[in-house]
């Protein structure tokens, strides 16, 4: 039976961390390795995590260099065949998400990663949907056309991380984007799409918190293509914002 490692990284999020943990622990799939990387929280987050410690396989609590450094730590610890990353603000859409992911890998033996859709929800009410990120199956100009797998809805074989490396810490906002361009555009690892909602994501991510962050994110996206020896498609500066607007419709 395929082992799926789920990683949650967290820093000072006592409000929502229990929701994320319970979302993983309630999954119907039986072979899940759960890893939590805490950045040295001081607000009571670790005390909440420790309530579940008998059901969490690995807990690390120490200072780190940010969210992507914490993700890299989790990936290094993961012993599963497949790795998924669930943010501490988010929850899985249903209790059988991991089961569906494992089944998709089993039915697509050449798949290197599986991805699906997600919904954005109000911070105070995870059941109140504000936006829907509905993507499509991967195709030749997928990334050039402004498509990208939703990172929390992306499950990647550990062998891919071993081959291409983890998240580039010189990126503060778009290291997940750069990783996907590196793995699935430059190195052509195989992506398989599952047309189902996989994650409920609370609004308020770092990339959209301010105009400064939006500009910084765009700079990092441009650099992602160039770093991987690819020509940046200028139309992305237009189509990416349009796709975000469409998520509200």
N, C-alpha and C positions, 0 to 999 in steps of 0.2 A: 504494500500500500504506500503510495507516494506520501512523503512527509512535506508539509507546508509550514514554513517558518513565517510567523507574523511578528513584525517589529513595530513597537510604539515608542516614539521619542517624546519626551515631555520635559518642560521646565516651568515650575510655578503655575500649575493649572489644576488646582484642587477642585475647581467648579465642575469640570467636565471629565476628568480622568477616569472616574468610576464608570461613566457611561461607555467609554471606549473599551475598558477592560471587560465589562460585562458583555459587550457586543461580541468580543472574541471568545469568551468563555462559554457563551450560549450557542456557538456554532455546532451544527449537527455532525460535521466531519470529525472523525475520531483521531486522526494523526496530525495534530497541530502542535508545533513548538512555539510557545509564546515568549517573546523577549521584550523587556522594557528597559530603555536607556533613559535615565533621569539625569538632568544636567546639574544636579546638586540643589534641588529645590529647597526653599526655606519657608514655604507658605503652608505646609501640611500635606503637600502632594504625596511625599514618600510614605507618610503614615497611612494614607488611603491605599496606596499600592500594596503596602505590607499586609493589609487585611486579606489580600488575595494571594499571598506569597506561596501558599501550598499548591496553588494551581498555575503558577507562573514559573516557567522553566529557568529563566535567567533574569536577574534584576541587577543592573549596574547603576550606581548613583555617584557621580563625580563631575567635576567641572569639565566642560568641553569647549570646542571652538565654534559652537553654533549647531544649528539643526542638522546640517549635512555631515558634520563631523560625527554627531551622534548616530545618524543613519549608517555611516560607514562602520562604526563600532558594532552596531547591531548585525550588519551583514557579515562582518568578520566572525562573529560568534555563531551565526546561523549554521545549523547542520542539516537543514531541510533540502529537498530537491528543488523546491520553489520558494521564493521569498516575496512576501507582500509587506507593504508599509502602511499602517493605519495611524493617521495623526491623532494626537490626544484630544482634539476637538471633535473628532468624527466617529461615526459608527457604521457598521456594515448594514446594508439595506434590509437584509433578512438574515435569518439564522442558518440558511443553507447556501450562503455565498461561497464559502470555501469548498463545500461539496461540489458546487457547480464548476468552480475553477479546476478542481482536481479531475473531474469528469471530462472537461474540455481538453485538458492536457492528455488524458488517456485516449481520447478519440482523435487526437492530432499529434502523433508521436514525433513529428518533425518540428513542432512548435517550440520556440525558445522563450516566448512570453505570451501571456493572454491578458487582454484588457477589455473593459466594458464601460458603461455609462455611469454617471453620478448625478445626484441632485444637490443643489445648494439650499440650505435651510436657514431660517432665522436662528440667531445665536441662542435665544431664550427658549425656542421651541423647535426641536429637531424634526418634528412632524410637519412643520409649516414650510412647504416648498416655495422658494423664491425664484430659482432658476433651474433649468435642466440642461446638463451637458450631455447631449446625445451625439455620439461620434459615429464612425462608419468603419467597415472593414479596411484594412491596410491595402494600399495600391501603390503603383510606381511613384506618383507625384504627391503622395499623401502629405508629407511634411511641407513641400513647396506650396501646397494649396492652403496652408494654414491649419491643417489638422495636427493633433497631437494626442496621444493617449492621456486621459486624466491620470495623474500620477498615483493618487490613492486607489484607483481602479486598475492598476497595472501589477501583474504578478510575473516575476522574472525568474527563470531558472538560475540557481546558484552558479552553475557552470558559465553563464553569461557574465556575471560579475567577476568570476575568476579570470575570464578571458579579456575583458575590456577595462576592468578596474571599477572603483566606486565613484562617488561624487567628488567633483573637482572643487576644493575648498577656496579657490580664488573667486568662485561665483557665490555671491551672497543671497541672490534671489532666484536665479534660474539654473542652479546646478542640476536639478532634475531634468530640465529641458535639454541641457548640454549632454547629460548622460544618454537621453533617448536619441538625440541626433547622432551621438557617437556609436551607440550600439545598433540602432535600427535603420539609420540612414547611411552612415559612413561604412559600417561593418556588416550591414545587411543580415542581421539576425532576424529570424522569422517571427512576425507578430500575427496572432490569431485574435479575432474580435468575437466577443460574445454580446449579443444585442439584448442586454439586461442591465438594470440598474444594480450597481454593486455597493455603492457607498452613499451615505448621507453626510454631507460636508457643511459644517457651519460657516457662514459668511465671516469675513474678517481676516483673510490670509495676508501675509506680508507683502506679496507682489502688488496688491491693490490698495494698500493702506493710505498711500499719498501719491501726489503727482510725482514727487521725487523718486519714489519706489517704482512707479510705472516707467519713468524714463530710464532708471537704472536697469530694470528688467529688460527693456527693449535693447539697451546697449549690450547686455549679456547674451541675449538671443542672437544678435548680429555676430558677436564674437564666437558663439558656439559653432556657427557654420564655418567661419574662417579658421578656427582652431583645428577643425577636423578636415581641413583641406577641401572644403566645399564652397561653391559660390553662393553668397547670400541672395535669396530671391526677394527683390525689393518690394514686391507686391504684398509680402507678409505684413508690412507696416500698415497696410490698408485692410487686408482681409481678416487679420486676427481681431482687431477691434469690432469689425462687423459681425464676426462669429459670436463674440461675447454678447453683443446687443441681441442677436437672434436667440440666445439662450433664455431671454425674458419673454419671448413671444410664444 
